Amino acid sequence: MAAAIATGHDGWGDGVARRARRVLAVSVSRESAVQTSPHVTVLLDEAVDGLAIKPHGTYVDGTFGRGGHSRRVLEHLGADGRLIALDRDMAAIRAADSIRDARFTIVHSHFAAMADVLADMHIQKVDGVLLDLGISSPQIDEGERGFSFRFDGPLDMRMDQSRGQTAAEFIASTTEQELMGVIKEYGEERFAKQIARAIIAQRAGGVVISTTGQLAKIVAGAVPKVEPGQDPATRTFQALRIFLNQELEELSLILPQCMSVLAPQGRLAVISFHSLEDRIVKRFIRAEQDRDDLPANFPVLAKDLPQPRLKMVGKAIRPGEAEIKRNPRSRSAVLRVAERTAIQ
């Protein structure tokens, strides 16, 4: 690896091997201390409380994961209540087998197809939609899924392993410019250019990048400055995962659908885990709450102004110190809740 990377341009290759060994020594030490952990549902009480569940209501858990939120919703539902959960990860679908409840239905689907799923079930309106946009601990901790730089495994990263392009396939076919754009846009990585150059240099040297360990090592050697407490591969892995699974596009598609299926006083609760997601959610809620986009001083009666279709419920909620201590992976979570008005 060091010899191939050291052929970089503009003097970038000088010292890369030493830097990579230094970073990787820290990374390996950190990995050896990490144990796989069971999935801990983030903001469990806060998210379910935000839905203000009606015992006889119908609810959608758009991201079942390992079912923490779904199980808590079912605890609040009455005998006539109903919960429809969606997930595109077959491991999540299998995990749902443990829920033996006539009020519960699980569907193998990405949540951007929610409106179609509900239409197929002859459900016109629901009383709440919950979206937990994080990936579950089993997805991170199972090396064969390819989401984590902490475990060496196939470079996959697909939420739905039954379809789509893997991270390895993308890296094998992309251009340096496209790869740099993905890492910069979806990972907000300031060293995107150096990382993309290093990956493409390896590929040009005949190296087939097919495992998470390979990619993590290349990134470690390309990043000139390591942020304290963060693995240098964090942002690159995040970027590839978001891009391959079209996570931001899915989020942009699902939010307008929530408007169409939520009944008046129905609640939308969304848990985001990074700024790109939270920005989309925040802007969407604000746009639906403040719909006065007319030009300044435009002559119009107050009663004729566009009326809000959503209203914020409280402020953004973040995990407290106790939850972060219990589950460090919750530290970046942000929950936003909004309520549907009667305005169409």
Disulfide bonds with the S-S distance in Angstrom:
none
